[in-house]
Amino acid sequence: VFQEMAIDDCQFINGREKVRLVERHFYNRLQLFSFDSDVGHFVGFTPYREKQARYRNSLQDFMERKRAEEDTVCRHNYEAITP
């Protein structure tokens, strides 16, 4: 049995003032790559995923949308996400 999983995590510090989006991708419990809005780019954790991370980071339009998700996904849904 093989398992692939992606986790998107919105972290709120001091309400909406400091928001962090962390996206992580796993395969069989091994983290392959991640995106952290504080870092601002993808990081690969295996040789093949490092190559894919460099490719994704080179796509300017894609990276602009990915960085904007901090606002469009996390901040926009703050009221629905927080208790």
Buried (B, 14 or more C-beta within 10 A) or exposed (E): EEEEEEEEEBEBEEEBEEBBBBBBBBEEEEBBBBBBBEEEBBBBBBEEBBEBBEEBBEEEEEBEEBBEBBEEBBBEEEEEEEE
